[in-house]
């Protein structure tokens, strides 16, 4: 008897429906075809033990299983439950009247229990798109799948529950979540706040400008000056995620297996801080079976590279293209996948190998050592960072000051006003904020008066700025004007934007 049952495969950050055809015929043997990987080939042992432990068995006949489309490679152990139910139905051990109404996925334990899966959200979205009535999956994944409306989500602990559901009509508890309520309840939860930062008012201002325009930023300062503290608080002043952005971000984390079992939807912008020993594949994504890297996990959020010069140069250089295109393409001989990578880059570094500025008495680094240290960051990469800000060590009086500074919500209110102006400005374009402006938009929205033009001309001659740095200054000055709710860019906005190009000065190239 031939039975068709449906599962799903992940490709990039989307899913593709897999038809699992199970045929039980005269003879002996177990044949699995359709480009399965080793984890799927081993499923026969898990299925055999699981069925035996819940009172069923593999039939002593010829079992042929085809996973279509046959030219798409399938991987992982998520098809155990689908194949097991298909074998039982094809061998007439259970009824199979409405098997085709559901996507069925799950990894089996030897006792028939089910283990949680990766990539459930895109699978659920594809199931609804293809018109399936519902999805049956491990109970640990139900919250994640239930954020997709118009789809019945059933979570089970054991294969016996699935057998009884089809064979005897025993109901399985359906999981229902109010997605919008879940989203709104947690949208403003942040563990860190800017009111906890003592001093560093210039740096706070630079972070505000970066947040308002979506600009990349690098913080330069000695050890203990608060670089990491500032970076960790940046998500708290970024605009809240929209529901669409939250779903995009959750899909990526779901595919990478980074969603907790008690989490249904990511409601705050991600903050990723990989260690400097990370490989280029781990950063941008890839592998034999491609997975999202750290820059994709930071999509719609912040990627923080602490002590940036300590990262391998090859690792830093692979970020250049994603910083421009805001997506990553992983190419293999037979296929390629795209992962979104629209993130804010926040980096920190010491001003020298010793950790101190060249004019600091504590600095023990020679000019040659400093030059070698700075050469770890290529010019093209630094050009892609809009804002360079220096921070000094915090003085004792500032540390012991009991007065609270501005909190994150107050700063965020100003950021939101600036972002609203940008949304209105770019409503007919495919960009959302100033950092995404191209040459045409810069020419149209960053017009300068004569004083401002002369100011930026002098700066370019003195600092030896590149054409890309010139564009960055204009973008940042547009953001500063938006924060002041000014229609036009004036010389004060240009002056402040030039101050945020520290690493272009001769001081650093001595």
N, C-alpha and C positions, 0 to 999 in steps of 0.2 A: 504494500500500500504506500502511496506517495502522499506526503503532507508538506505543506509550506508554512513556515513560521518566520517571523520578521525580527531582525535585530538592527544594529546601526554601527557604522564605523566612523571614526573621527578623521577628518582631513583638514589640516590647518586648525582653524577655530570654528569650522562648520562640520556638520555630520552628513553621512550618506546612508540611505536605507539599504540594508543587506537582506536579501531573501535567502533563507536557509531551507533548502529542499532535502527532505529525508525520505529515502526509499528503502523499505524492508522487503526483501525478496528471498526466494529459495536459495540455499547455499550457506556458506560460512565465510565470514570476513567482516572487516571494519575499514571502510575506505572513506577518507576525508579529502575532498578536493576543493579548488577555488583559491589557491595561494594562501593557505593558512600558515602562520608562523609556528615555532616550536611550542609556545604556550597553548595554542589551540590544538595542536597534534597530541599533546599530553592530556587533553581534556577527557579522553576515553577512560583513563584510569580514575580520575576524579568522579566522573559521571557514574561509572560502574559501582564504586564504593558508596557514593551518595544514595543511589537508587536502592542498593541492597539494604542500607541502614534505615530506609523509610518504608520497606516492605515491597519493593518492586525490583526488577532486574533487567539487564540488557538481554534482548531476545537472542537465542542461539541461531541466528540466521545471517544472511548477507545484508549488511547495513551500508548504504551509500549516502554520503552527505555532501551536497554541493553548496558552496557559499557564493552566491551570485551578487554582483558581476564578478566573473571568474578572473578578470584581468586586474582587479584591485587587490592589493595585498592587505590581508587582515591580520591584526596583531592583538595580543593580550588574552586574558582569560575570561573576558566579559561574556563570551558566547556559551559558557557551560550550561546555564539554565535553559537558553533557547534550544540548544542541541538535545539536551535531556528530555525536555517536554516534547520536542519533535519526534524523538525515538519512541517515547511512550505512546504518542498518538498514532504514529505510523504502524506500530505493532499491535494496535487495538487494545492496549492496556488502559487507556483513558479516552474519553470523548474528545473530539476535535472540531466541534461545530463552529465555535467563534474564535478560534485561534488567530485568524487573520485580522481581527479587530484591534490587536494589541502589539506594541513593541515589547519584547520580553528580553531582559538582559540581567546577568548576574554571574558572579564567580562562585562556584560551589566548593564548600568544605567537604571532607570525607563523611561527615555525619549528616549531610544534607543542608547544613546552614549556608547562609549567603554572606559574602564579603563585599564591602563597598567598592564602587567603581570610580573611574575618572571620566570627565567629559560629559556628565549627565545633562547639563543645561543645553548645550547644542543638540544633543540627542532628543530631548523633549521638544525643543523648538522645531526640529525637523519632523518629529512625529505629528505635531499639530498641523504643520504645513502640508504633510502628505495625507491628512484626513483620517488618521487613526483615532479610534475611540478613546484609547488610553494607553498607559505604559505601566508595566509591572517590573519592579526593580527592588534591590535591597532596601530595607527600611531606613538605613543610614543615609540614603541619597534622596529620600522623598521630599525634604524641605527644599532642596535645590531644584528639583523637577517641578514642584508645585507652584513656583512663581510664574510658570507658563499657564495662562488661563485657557479655558475651552479645551482642556485635556484632563481626563481622569487619571489620577496618579495613585497607584496602589503599592504600598511597601510591604514586603514579606521578610520573615526571619528564616524560613525554611522552605525547601522545595515542596514539602508535603502540603503547605498552604496553597500553592499554585495548582497542584494536582487536584486538590479538593474543590478549588474554585471552578475549574473547567469540568471536572468529572461529576461533582455532586451539587454544584451551584452554591457552595459555602461562601458567604460574602467575605471579602477582605476589606479592612477599614481603609476608607479613602482619605487621603491627605489633602486638605484645602487650606490655602494661605491667602490672606488679603495682601497682595503684593504692594499696593500703594501705602497701606497702613504700616507694613513692615519697613518700607523704605523711609517714610516720614518719621517714624519713631526713633530711628538711629542716625539720621542724617547729620546731626550736629554733635555727635559724640567724638571728642578728641582727648587723648590722654595728656597732651602737652599744650601749653598756652604761652603766648609772648609776654604776658605779665610777669612770668618767672625769670625773664632775662634781665640781668642787671647791666646798666650802661649800654654801650654799643648802639647808640641812637642812629649813627650813620649806617650801620649794617642793617638795622631794622628798616630804615627808609629804603635801602637798596632791595631788601626782600619784598617790601610792599610794591615797589616798582616792578620787580620781576613777576610777582603774582598777578599784578594788574594787567600786564601785557603778555604773560606766558613766556617770558624771556629766560634763557639759560644764564646761570650765574656761577661764578667761582669766588670763593672766600679765601683770602690770604691772610695768615696771621700766625703768631707764635703758639706753642703748645699751651693749652688751658685758657685760651682767649674766648672760647665759646662758639667755635665754628660748627661743631656737630650739634650743639644745643640749638643754634639758630636754624640749621637745616631741618632738624626734626620737627620744628614748629611751623615750617612753611605750609604743609597741607591744611593747617588750621585756619589760614587766611585765604586759601584758594576758594573760588566759588564752589558751592555745593555741587555734587554730581547730579546731573539730570537722570531721570529714570532710564533713558536710552543709553547714556554713558555707563550707568551702573550695570546694565545688562551686558554691554560690550566687555566691560572689565571682568565681570563675573564669568563670562564664557571663557576668557583666556585662563583665569585661575582654575576654572573647572577642568579644562583640558590638561593643564599642568599638574592636576591633583593637589592643588594648594587650598581647596575649600575644606573647612572643618565640617564634621557631621551635623553640628548644630547651627550652621550658617546657611541661609538661603540666598542672600543677596549681599554683595559688597556695597555698603552705603557711604563709605568715606574714601577719598582718593588714596590709592596705594602709595606706600613709601618703601622703596626697595634700596637696601644699602649693602651691596655685595662686597666681600672681602677683596683686598688687592691681589690675592693669589688666584683669582678667578681666571678661567680660560676664555678665549674668544668665543668658543662654541657655547659655553654656559652663559655668556653675556648676551649674544645676539640670537641664540637658538640654533637648533640643528641636531646632529646625532644620526645614527643609523636609521632610527625611526624618529623623524624630527619632532622636537618639543619646543614650546616657547622658551626664550631665554629671559634674562632679567630685564632687558629693555622692553620686552613685550609685557611682562608682568607689571611693569611700571606704567603701562598705557593709561592715559587720563590721570596720571599722578606724577610722582617725583622719583627720579633715579639719583641717589646720592652716592658719589664716589669720594670717600674719605681718603685724604692723602693721595691725591690723584697722580703725582709723579711716581708713586710706588707701584702703580699698575704697569704691567708689561706694555711696551709701546705698541705691539701688534694688537693688543686688546683695545687700547684706546683708538687706534686708527680704524678699526672695523665699525666704530660708532659714527664715523663721519657721514656715511651715506644715510643711515637711519635718521640722523639729526636733521638732514635736509628733506628727505622724502616721507618721513614719519610712518614708514612701514619697513618690514624686513622680508626679503624674498630668499627662501632656502631652496636651492636647486639641487636636484639629484638627476641621475641619468634617465630615470623613467618618469619623474614627476617633479613638480615644484609646488611649494606652499607659501602663502603670504601670511605674515603675522602683523597686526597693527602695532605701531610703536610711537604713538604720539605722546611724548613725555616731556617734562621739564627736567633738564639736567642741572643738578646742583653739585658742585665739586668743592673740595677744600684742599689746601696745601700749605705747607710751611714756606716761609719766604726764602729759606736756604737749607742746606743739609743739616746745619746745627739747630735749625728751628727758629732762628731770629732774623730780623731785618738787618741789612748790611750796615746800617748806622747804629745798631744796638751794641753796647759794650759786651754783651754775652755772646755775640756772633763770633765763632771761631773758624768759619769757613773762608777759604781763599777765594779769590776772584775766579780762578779756574774751576774750583769745585762748584761754585755757584752757577757758572756757565754750563757745566756738565749737567747739573741738577735741572736747570731750566730747559735744557735741550731735550729732556725727556718728553716735553709737551711740544708737539709740532705746531707750527704757525697756522696751518689750515684748520687744525682742531680748535685752537684758541680763537680763531676768527669766527667760529660758530658759537662762541660763548659771548652773549651780548654785554653782560655786566661783570666787571672785575672789581671787587671791593676789598679794601684792606681793613683789618681789625687789629687794634692794639690790645695789650693785656689790660684787664679790668683792675682799676685802682681800688685800694682798701676802702676808701670812703664810699665808692659806688657799691661795693659788695655788702657793706653794712647798712646801707640806706634802706630804711623800712618802708619808704613810699613805693607804692605799686605803679608800674608803668602801664601803658595802654594794653588792654587785653586783646586777644585775637579777634573777638567779635567786632570790636570797634574798628580795627584795621580792615577786617573783611568787608565791613559796610562801605568803606571808601573804595576798596577793590571792586566790589559789585557795581558801584556807580560807574567806574571806569569801564568795566566789562560790558555794561549795558550800552554805553556810548559806542563801543566797538561792534557790538551785535547789530545795532541800528545801522552803523556805517557800512558793514559788510553783509547786510541781509540778502543782497542779490548775488553775492559771491560765494565761493566754496571755501572761505576761510572764516575763522571765528574770532581771532584776536590779533593784535599788532605783530607779534613775533612771526606770524605766518604770512605777512605781506611779501609779495614778490616785487620785482622792479616796477611794474605798471602801477601797483597800488602805492608804492613809495612815492613815485612821481606825482600821483594824483592827490594823495592825502598828507604829504609831508612837504608842502611848499614853505620856503623860507623867505623872510624879508632880507634886505641888504645887510643889516647888522649881523644877523644870524649866519648868513653865507660867509661873510668875512671871518667870523669867529671860527667856523668849522674849517675854513681854508687854512688859517694860521695853525690850527691844531693838527691838521693833516701834514703840513710841512714840517712842523716841529717834532711830531711823534712818528712820522713815517708810516702813517696808517695805510692799510690796504683798501681796495675798493669795497671789499666785503665789510671791513670795519666801519667804513663811511656809512654803509647801509644800516649797520647795527646801531650806530649813533642816532641816525634819523628815526629808526623804529623806537628806540628807547625814549627819545625826546617826544615822540608822538604819544607814548604812554604817560609820560610825566604831564604833558598837556591835558590828557584825558583825566588824570587824577585831580587836576586843578579845574576841571570842567571848562577848559579853554578850547575854542574852535581852532585857533591858530597856534602854531609853534613859534615861540619867541626866543630871544637870546638866552634868557635864564634857563629855559628848558634844554637848549643845546648845551649850555655851560655845564649843567648837572650831568647830562648824558656823557659828555667828554670826560668828566671826573670818574666815570665808571669804566674807563679803559686803562686801568693801572698797568697792566702787563705790557702795554704798547710803549711805555715811556722808556727813555734812555737809561733811567735809573736801574731798570731790570737787566739791561743789556751791557752794563759796564764790565 
